[in-house]
């Protein structure tokens, strides 16, 4: 289980008396460090409004050099939210009187919302949540139901790859592209050049790749069989010059075939917390949650995100939270990477200003 939250902001931007504390959670395959440019943009927007905030990040299991063991990728819908709750319980330096706001990307957004649901309303940890394209929908819920039934019957999955008998989402472009991703590099500089050229990060700001690699996105090769495979990809290069992605694509790919049961619980999000869901107009990911595939039939990103908001809003009649939807023009799935200032504005305007008493 991932242990703690740690600061994202450089020392020059840390504040002694924050109006709010923000906990950021990253997308699958990335790490806490990759969120640093977005955190700086958000802190700058809050400072402009004379409402300084402190920003921390959580790094999920299996991502980054701090986590040697990797959990069952297929069951991320269970352990990711546990990571959030564990980090909150092991965060002794946080002032409980300062409101906590969750800001998550993709898998990270899903985990924040699940953590908000984990206890009674009075114990909901977040004053509000802003989720950038959470992985939620009936297709993923169906996978989770299959996994739960398999677990009840004694079937399991391989903890290293997720390739067992637990039920999983069909092969999809995310899964296939991840398996083909370069993962061995001749040092950090080579890693930054190579990753910056990937289609996945084509629209990302240059400092995102820098922050990802410098934040333990790559690790030196060890002595395992997988490290031997890595070294074999670059024959003739001294092993000590090589590094590999800390989040192994062979494991990461199976995250994209796992499920979660958040769809069934959206209407129960506590009234204590506000909720803003944000989507990228060019993103193919929201449609996958409703059975669509990139390039095929299915709802648009805006239509799929609207269905999530409507599902969450159904609980508002019973006094639960009232969510809102924001869409970012020209953005794909990893929109805080490509549009950090605009996404920071959304966080501030939709939730953080109210929490900080500046609405």
C-alpha positions in Angstrom: 0.0 0.0 0.0 1.4 3.4 -0.9 2.4 5.3 2.2 2.1 9.1 2.2 1.5 12.3 0.5 4.4 14.6 -0.3 4.8 18.2 -1.4 4.7 19.1 -5.1 5.6 22.8 -4.9 9.1 24.2 -4.9 10.2 25.7 -1.6 9.7 29.2 -3.0 6.0 28.5 -3.4 5.3 26.7 -0.2 3.1 28.7 2.2 2.9 28.7 6.0 -0.8 29.5 6.3 -2.7 27.9 3.4 -6.4 28.6 2.8 -6.7 25.1 1.6 -4.7 21.9 1.0 -4.9 20.2 -2.4 -4.1 16.5 -2.8 -3.4 15.6 -6.4 -3.5 12.1 -7.8 -2.0 11.1 -11.1 -3.1 9.0 -14.1 -2.1 5.4 -14.7 1.5 5.0 -15.9 2.7 8.3 -14.6 3.9 9.4 -11.2 3.4 12.2 -8.6 6.3 14.2 -10.1 4.5 14.5 -13.5 1.9 16.7 -11.7 4.4 19.3 -10.6 3.8 21.8 -13.5 0.0 21.6 -13.0 0.5 22.1 -9.2 2.6 25.2 -9.9 0.0 26.6 -12.2 -2.8 26.0 -9.6 -0.7 27.6 -6.8 0.0 30.6 -9.0 -3.7 31.1 -9.7 -4.6 30.8 -6.0 -1.8 33.2 -5.0 -3.2 35.7 -7.6 -6.5 35.6 -5.7 -4.7 36.2 -2.4 -5.7 32.7 -1.3 -2.5 30.7 -1.1 -2.8 26.9 -1.1 -0.5 24.0 -0.4 -0.3 21.2 -3.0 0.7 17.6 -2.3 0.6 14.5 -4.4 0.1 10.8 -3.8 1.9 8.2 -5.9 0.0 5.0 -6.5 1.5 1.5 -6.0 3.5 0.2 -8.9 4.4 3.7 -10.1 7.8 5.2 -9.4 10.9 4.0 -7.7 9.4 4.1 -4.2 7.3 1.1 -4.9 9.3 -2.1 -5.6 6.3 -4.5 -5.5 3.3 -4.2 -7.9 -0.3 -5.1 -7.0 -2.8 -6.9 -9.3 -3.2 -4.4 -12.1 -6.7 -5.7 -13.0 -7.9 -4.8 -9.5 -6.8 -1.2 -9.4 -10.4 -0.2 -8.8 -10.0 -1.7 -5.3 -6.4 -0.7 -4.3 -6.1 2.8 -5.7 -8.8 4.3 -3.3 -7.1 2.4 -0.5 -3.9 4.1 -1.3 -5.7 7.5 -1.0 -7.2 6.6 2.4 -3.9 5.2 3.7 -2.0 8.4 2.6 -4.6 10.5 4.5 -4.2 8.4 7.6 -0.4 8.6 7.5 -0.2 12.4 7.0 0.5 13.7 10.5 1.7 17.1 9.3 -1.6 18.1 7.8 -3.7 20.6 9.7 -7.2 19.1 10.0 -8.7 22.6 10.2 -7.5 23.5 6.7 -10.1 22.2 4.1 -8.8 19.4 1.8 -9.6 19.5 -1.9 -8.9 16.5 -4.2 -7.8 17.0 -7.8 -7.3 13.9 -9.8 -6.5 12.7 -13.3 -8.0 9.6 -14.9 -7.4 6.7 -12.5 -6.5 9.2 -9.9 -9.8 11.0 -10.1 -11.7 7.7 -9.8 -9.7 6.8 -6.7 -10.5 10.2 -5.0 -14.2 9.7 -5.6 -14.1 6.2 -4.3 -12.3 7.4 -1.2 -15.0 10.0 -0.7 -17.5 7.2 -0.6 -15.6 4.9 1.7 -17.0 6.1 5.0 -20.1 7.9 6.4 -20.8 11.4 5.1 -19.4 13.0 8.2 -16.2 11.3 7.6 -15.9 12.2 3.9 -12.3 13.4 3.6 -12.6 16.0 0.8 -14.4 19.3 1.0 -14.6 19.1 -2.8 -13.2 17.1 -5.7 -12.3 18.1 -9.3 -11.9 15.0 -11.5 -10.3 15.2 -14.9 -11.9 12.4 -16.9 -12.3 9.7 -14.2 -12.5 6.2 -15.4 -16.1 5.5 -14.6 -19.0 3.9 -16.6 -21.1 0.8 -17.0 -18.5 -1.0 -19.1 -16.0 -0.8 -16.2 -18.6 -1.6 -13.6 -19.4 -4.8 -15.5 -15.8 -5.8 -15.4 -15.7 -5.2 -11.6 -18.8 -7.4 -11.1 -17.1 -10.2 -13.0 -13.9 -9.8 -11.0 -15.9 -9.9 -7.7 -17.8 -13.0 -8.8 -14.5 -14.7 -9.8 -12.9 -13.8 -6.5 -15.8 -15.2 -4.6 -15.4 -18.5 -6.6 -11.7 -18.7 -5.8 -10.4 -17.5 -9.2 -7.5 -14.9 -9.1 -5.2 -13.1 -11.5 -1.5 -13.0 -11.8 -0.3 -10.1 -9.6 2.5 -9.2 -12.0 0.5 -8.9 -15.2 -3.1 -9.2 -14.2 -3.4 -12.1 -16.7 -5.5 -14.5 -14.7 -9.1 -15.7 -14.4 -10.6 -12.6 -12.7 -12.5 -11.0 -15.6 -11.2 -8.0 -17.6 -12.0 -5.3 -20.1 -11.5 -6.4 -23.8 -8.2 -5.5 -25.5 -8.3 -1.8 -26.5 -6.0 0.8 -28.1 -4.6 1.9 -24.7 -3.6 -1.6 -23.7 -2.1 -2.4 -27.1 -0.2 0.9 -27.4 1.3 0.6 -23.9 2.7 -2.9 -24.7 4.5 -1.3 -27.6 5.8 1.7 -25.7 9.6 2.2 -25.5 10.7 1.5 -21.9 14.5 1.2 -22.0 16.7 4.3 -22.5 20.3 5.3 -22.5 20.1 7.6 -19.5 17.6 10.2 -18.4 18.2 12.6 -21.3 17.4 9.9 -23.8 14.3 9.0 -21.8 13.1 12.6 -22.0 13.7 12.9 -25.7 12.0 9.6 -26.5 8.9 10.1 -24.2 8.4 13.6 -25.5 7.9 12.2 -29.0 5.2 9.7 -28.0 1.7 10.3 -29.3 0.5 9.9 -25.7 2.4 13.0 -24.7 2.4 14.9 -28.0 0.3 17.8 -26.6 1.9 17.9 -23.2 3.9 20.9 -22.1 7.7 20.1 -22.2 8.1 20.5 -18.4 5.7 17.6 -17.8 8.1 15.0 -19.3 11.0 16.6 -17.4 9.1 16.4 -14.2 8.0 12.9 -14.8 11.5 11.5 -15.5 13.2 13.6 -12.8 10.5 12.4 -10.3 11.7 8.8 -10.5 9.9 8.0 -13.7 12.9 5.9 -14.7 15.2 3.7 -12.6 18.6 2.1 -13.1 18.6 -1.5 -14.2 18.8 -4.1 -11.5 19.5 -7.8 -11.7 16.1 -9.3 -12.3 15.1 -11.3 -15.4 13.1 -8.2 -16.6 16.2 -6.1 -16.3 18.1 -8.6 -18.3 15.4 -8.3 -21.0 15.9 -4.5 -20.9 19.6 -4.7 -21.3 19.2 -7.1 -24.2 17.3 -4.4 -26.1 20.4 -2.3 -26.3 23.3 -4.7 -26.9 26.7 -3.1 -26.7 25.6 -0.4 -24.3 27.1 -0.7 -20.8 24.4 -1.8 -18.4 25.2 1.0 -15.9 24.3 3.6 -18.6 20.8 2.2 -19.1 17.6 3.0 -17.3 14.0 1.7 -17.6 10.5 3.1 -16.9 9.7 2.6 -13.2 6.2 1.7 -14.2 6.7 -1.3 -16.4 4.5 -1.1 -19.5 4.0 -4.9 -19.3 2.2 -4.3 -16.0 0.7 -0.9 -16.8 -1.1 -2.3 -19.9 -3.3 -4.5 -17.7 -4.5 -1.5 -15.8 -6.4 -0.6 -18.9 -8.3 -3.9 -18.8 -9.3 -3.6 -15.1 -12.6 -2.3 -13.8 -14.2 -0.5 -10.9 -17.7 -0.2 -9.4 -17.9 3.5 -9.0 -20.6 3.8 -11.7 -23.1 2.1 -9.4 -22.3 4.4 -6.5 -22.1 7.8 -8.2 -25.4 9.0 -6.8 -24.2 8.5 -3.2 -21.4 11.0 -3.2 -21.7 12.9 0.1 -23.4 16.3 0.2 -20.4 17.6 2.2 -18.3 17.7 -1.0 -18.6 19.6 -4.2 -17.8 17.8 -7.5 -16.6 19.1 -10.8 -16.0 16.6 -13.7 -13.8 17.9 -16.5 -13.4 16.4 -20.0 -11.3 17.0 -23.1 -13.4 17.5 -26.2 -10.9 15.4 -28.3 -10.6 12.5 -25.8 -11.7 9.0 -26.8 -11.6 7.7 -23.2 -15.0 8.8 -21.8 -16.7 6.9 -24.7 -14.9 3.6 -23.7 -16.7 3.7 -20.4 -19.9 3.3 -22.2 -18.8 0.6 -24.6 -17.5 2.8 -27.4 -14.0 2.4 -28.9 -11.8 5.1 -30.5 -12.8 5.5 -34.1 -16.0 3.5 -33.7 -19.6 4.0 -32.6 -20.3 5.5 -29.3 -21.0 8.8 -27.5 -18.8 11.8 -27.9 -16.6 12.8 -25.0 -19.0 15.6 -24.1 -22.0 13.2 -24.2 -20.2 10.6 -22.1 -19.1 13.1 -19.5 -22.6 14.5 -19.3 -23.9 11.0 -18.6 -21.5 10.8 -15.7 -22.6 14.1 -14.3 -26.3 13.2 -14.7 -25.6 9.9 -12.9 -24.0 11.7 -10.0 -26.7 14.4 -10.0 -29.4 11.8 -9.5 -28.4 11.7 -5.9 -28.8 15.4 -5.4 -32.6 14.9 -4.9 -31.7 13.0 -1.8 -29.4 15.7 -0.5 -26.2 14.5 -2.0 -23.6 16.5 -3.9 -24.6 18.5 -7.0 -22.0 18.0 -9.6 -21.1 20.2 -12.6 -19.4 19.6 -15.9 -16.7 21.5 -17.7 -15.2 20.7 -21.1 -11.9 21.9 -22.5 -11.8 22.6 -26.2 -9.0 21.0 -28.2 -7.9 18.8 -25.2 -7.4 15.1 -25.1 -7.4 12.7 -22.1 -4.4 14.1 -20.2 -5.7 17.7 -20.3 -3.8 19.0 -17.2 -0.6 18.1 -19.0 -1.5 20.0 -22.2 -3.6 22.8 -20.7 -2.3 23.4 -17.2 -3.3 27.1 -16.9 -6.8 26.5 -18.2 -7.3 23.4 -15.9 -6.0 25.4 -12.9 -8.6 28.1 -13.7 -11.3 25.4 -13.7 -10.2 24.1 -10.3 -10.2 27.6 -8.9 -13.4 28.8 -10.4 -15.5 25.7 -9.9 -14.4 24.6 -6.4 -11.3 26.1 -4.8 -12.6 29.7 -4.7 -15.6 28.7 -2.6 -13.5 26.5 -0.3 -11.1 29.4 0.2 -13.9 31.9 0.8 -13.2 33.8 -2.3 -16.3 33.1 -4.4 
